[in-house]
Amino acid sequence: MLADTLAAIRAADPVAIAEARAFQDRLTKPRGSLGVLEDVAVRLAGAAGVCPPPLPAPAALAIFAADHGVHAAGVTPWPQEVTVQMVANFLAGGAVANAFAAQAGVTVTVVDVGVAADLPDAPALVKRKVGYGTADLSRGPAMTVDQAVRAMEAGITVARDLVAGGARCLITGDMGIANTTASAALISVFTGADPAEVTGRGTGIDDETYERKVGIVREALRVNGLDGGPLGPLGSSASEALRALAAVGGFEHAALAGFILGGAAARVPVLLDGVIAGAAALVAAALDPSALDHCVAGHRSAEPGHAAALARLGLRPLVDLELRLGEGTGALLAHPVLCAAVRVMHEVATFDSAGVTEKPV
C-alpha cells in the first residue's frame, strides 16, 4: 500500500500554477493585494492540476492517538492515562478540537493507532492499533520498521476512506502524552538542528524536566545512531527515512506521515497542524518531496521545533497565535482562511467581466 501510494503522488502542475497566477492578476483588486492568500490559492491550483482549484470543503479532521514508551523517562508530569481519557473526551465532543471543528463545520474522526489500552467501540473511533504504545526511544528503536510501515498504511487508509466519503481537505490531528519528545527527536534528525534548539516545553514543564527532556532526545539520537547530521527532507533514501521514523518516532507520527501521503496521492490538500504534524511531514517529504506540494501549514506552533520543521519544509504558516495544544486546533482555525483564499478565485469578478477599468501598465 505504501509503495502504491508513493507511486500515485504527482508534483504540482506548472501549467495550472501559471494559469492561477495570471487569473489572480485579472481579478478586481490590485495585483498582489491579497498577499499570502494569493500564493495559497495558486499553490492549491498547482496541487489539483486545475484553475481555479476546487474548494477545500468539506474538510475532515483525523486525530491519531498513541502512547510513548519514553514517558517512563520522566519527560512530562502528565500521566500516560490522559491519552485514553482525552480520546474519550474527543469522542464525547468535549475537547477544544471539537469546539473549533464545530465552528468550521469540520468532521472529527479519532484513530487509535497505538494507545496503551483497549478502547470501547464508538461511532467516531477508528481502530487501527499497531501496538500498545512504543518502546522507550532513549534505549533503542521505538518501533520496528515493519510497525512504522503498518502505522503509515493505517494513516493512508484513513485518508482514502475520508476522501471516499466526500472530504475535499484533510486536517491533521494528534493525541499522545510525551509525543513532543518524539517530535523533537524526529525534527532534529531531519533538520540537523541540535536537540536543545528544537525541544520545547510541551504541556508546560518546569526547568528541571525540560533539561531532562533535552537530554533524553540527545540520548535517543545517540543510541539509535542518528546523531550524524540531517537526513532530509530532500535527499535521504526511503530506507533511511523509515529507519529514523521507527527509531525515534511514534505510531501517530507514522500514521500522520501516511495520512499526508494519502492525501497527496488523492490530490486533496492536507492542512497541517503543529509540531507533531511538522515532524510527520518531514518524514513524508523524505519519502516523496512532491507530497509537500499538496500540504499547507495551518499555523506556527509555539514549540521551537515546529519553526525548524517549517523552515526545512519551505512552508509558510497561515496563522500564528502561539498555540501549543495539538489536536488539530491550529489547522482548524486556519481552514476558513484556506477556504476564503480559494473562494476568491471562484467568486470575485475579473476586470473585464465587471467592467472595471484596470490600472494602466
N, C-alpha and C positions, 0 to 999 in steps of 0.2 A: 504493500500500500504506500509506503513512504517513497519508494522508487517511482511508482506510477504518478504520485502527486508531484514530485520534483520534475518529472518529465512533462507535466501538463502546464507548468508555470511559464508564462511568456513575459518578456520585458515590456515596458511601456512603448506604445506605438508612437513613433516620432511624427507621423503624419497627423494623427489626432491631436498631438500636442501643439503642432504648428497651427492647425485649424482653430483650436481652442484659444490660442494666444491672439490670433487675428480677430476672432469673433469677439473676444473681450474688448479689443480696441474699437469695435464698431458700436458698442453699447452706449446708451445715452448717459455718459459720465466722462469726466476727464480720464485720459489713459493712466492706468496705474493707481487711480484714486482709491480703489478698494484694497490696495496693499497686498497683504499676505492672502487674503481671501481669493484674489485673482490667481495667485500661484497654486492654491489648493484646488480650485476648480479645474485649472489646466492639468494639474497632476492627476486628478481623477479621470479626466478625459483620456489622458495617455494610458492609464491603467485599464480603463474599459475598452479602449480602442475605438471610441466614438465621441463625436462632439455634437451637441452638449452631452456630458456624461449622465447616466441615469441618476435620479435622486437616491441618496443613500438611506432610504427608508422604505419599509420598516426596518428597524435595527434590532439586533438580538445580543444581549449580554450573556456571556458564559463565564461563570465563576468556577474556576478549577481549584479544588480543595485538596490539601495533602499535608502530612506531618513530616517532621525532620528529626533525624537521629541526633543532629548537632544540638538540639535543645538540651540534651543532658550535660552539655559542656558549660551551661550557665550563661548563655548569650542573651537571655531575656528573662525578666522576672515573671512573665505571664505563664501560667501553667498550660501544658500541652492540651488539656481537655477543652480549652477555649476554642480550638478548631472545630470540634464536634458541636459545641454549643453555638458557635456562630453559623455553622451550616444550618442548624435548626432555626436560627433567627432569620437567615435569608429565606428559608422555605416558609416561614410564618409571615414574611413581609415586613419585618421589624428593623432591618438594617438601614444604614444611610444609603447604600446602593439601591435598595428597594425604593426609597423615597425619591432619589434622583431619577431612577428608571421610570417611575410613575410620572414624574414631571415631564420627561422627554418622550413618553409613550413607547418605551423600550421593554421588550420581554426579558425575563430573567430565568436562566437555566443554571442550576448548580450541578457540578460534575464531581463526584467522588473518584479521584484518580489515585489517592494514596492516603486517605485518612486512617489513623491508627485505631480504628474501631469499626464495627459493623453498624451501618446506618439503616434505620427503618425505611421502607418504601415511602415515597411521596411523589405526587404528580409532577413536580418541577425538578426532581432529583434524577440524574442520570448516573448509573453505577458503572464505572469503568476502572475499578480498582486494580492497580498493578501490584501494590504491596501495602503493608500496614506501616507506612512511613519509611523513610530512607534510613540507611546506616549513618553513623557519625562521620561526616566528611573530613573531620580533622584527624581521623585514624586510618583512613583509606577511602576507597571509592564509595560514594553514597549509594550508587546503583550499579548494576551490571549494564553493559551496553545493550544487551537484549531488553532489559527492563526499560531503559531510556527510549529505545525504539518503540516498544509497546505503548509507552505513555504518549509518545509523539503521535502514534497511529490512533490512540484514543482521541487526541485533540483533532486530528484530521477528520475522524468520523463525526465528531460533534459539529465541526464546521460544515461538513457535507450535509448533515441532517438539517441544520438550521437554514442553510441556503435552499435545500429542497423544500423546506416548509415555508419559504417565502421571504426570508431575511435578505435584504439588499445592502446590509452593512453589519459587520461583525465587531463586537466590542469585547476587549479582553478584561477579565476579572480574575481575582485570585484570593485565596484564603489559606493561611498556614502559619501557625506560630513558629517563629525563627526563620521564616523564609527570606528575610532581608540579609541574613548571614550568607546563605547560599547565593543570593543575588550578587552580593559584593564580591564573592569569590569568582563567580562567572564573569562579571564585568572586569575584574582585574585580569583574568586570563585573556579575555578577548580584546581588551584595550591596551594592556601592558602597564596600566596605572598601578601605583603602589597601593596595597590594601588600605593604608591609612587615608588615602585620598578618596576612596570610593566606598568606605564603610561608614554608614550613618547610625543614628541612634534609634532607628526603627520606631518602636512604640513609645520611645521617650526614656531610654535607660540612663542611669547615672554614670559618672565618670569612670568609676571602677569597672562597671560592667562593660562600658564602651571599650576600655583598654583591653579587657579580656576578649571581647568580640574581635577586635583588630588582630590580636594575637592568634585567635582561632582561625581566622581567614588566612593569615600568613602561614600557619602550620598546615592548613588544608592544601595550599598550593605546594608546599614543600614535600609533604608525604606522598602526594599524587604526581610529583614530577612536573608540575605546571608553572614553575616559577622562572621559566627561561625566556619570557617575552610574549608579546601579543600573538594570538592565533589568527585574528581576522578583524572584521567580517569578510574582507576580501583577500583571498589568497590561501587560506587554510584548507586542507583537504577534508572531505566528509568524515573520514575515519578519525582525524584529529579532533574535529568539532564534536563528534559523538562521544569520543573518549573523555573530552573535557566536560561535556554535559553530564555524563554518567559519573564522573569523579566528584564533582562539586555542586551539581545542580540538584533540583528537587523534582519530584514527579509532576508538580504543577508547572515548573519551568519547561519541562519536556513537552507536556501536553499543550502549553501555550505556544511553543515553537511549532508544533504540528498544526495547531489551530490557525496560526498565521500563514503557514504554507498551504493549508486547505483553502483559506480564503483567497490567497493569491492564485491558486490553481483555478478557482471558480471565477476569477476576475471580479471579486466583490471586495470593496475597500475594508481594510481592517483598521479600526481605530484603537490605538494602543493607549493603555493606562500608564501607570508609573514605573517604578524601578523594577518590579518583578517582570512586567511586560518588556521593559527595555532589555533586561538580561536575556529573556527568551528570544527577542528579536535579533540579538547578536548571534545566537545560535542559528536561527532561521536564515539569516543573511550569510552566514558562513557556509551553509549548505547550498544556498542559491541566492546570490546577490539580487537577482531580479525580483525576488519576493518583496524587497523593500519598495519597489515601485507601486505596490498595492497597499502600503502602510501610511497612515497619518498619525503623528504624535498628538494625542489629545491634550496632554498637559505636561508641565515640568514638575516633577516631584521635588519636595524639599530634601529628599535623600540625595547626598552628593554623588552617589554612583549613577543616578539617573542622568544627570547632566553629562557625565563622561560617556555614557552609553549613547545618548542622543548625538553628541558631537561625533562619535565614531561612526554612527549610522547616517549622519548627514541629515537628520530630521529636525525640523523646527516645530516646537510645541504651539498649539493653538491658544492655550491659556496658561497662566502662571499664577496660581493662587496660594502657593506654599502648602499644598496639601501633602499628606504623607499617610493616608489611610489605606490605600489599596482598594480592593473590592471591585474596581472599575469606576470609582466615583469621579475621578478627574476626566476620564474619557466620556462618561455620561454627560457631564457638564459641557463638554466640547461638541457633543453631537448636534445640537441645534445650530451651532456656528458652522459646522460642516454642511449641514442641510442648506443653510442660508447661502453659503458660497455657491452651491450648485443651482439653487433656485434662481439666482440672478441670471444664470445663463438660459434658463427656461422661460423666464417671465419678463425680463427687462427688454424694452424695445431697443432696436438699433436706431441710429440717427436717420437712416433712410426711411424705415417704416413709421417712425414717429413724426417725420417732417421737421426734425430739429437740425438747425444749422451747426455743422461741426466747426471747431476751431481751425483756422487756416494753418496748413502745414508750413 
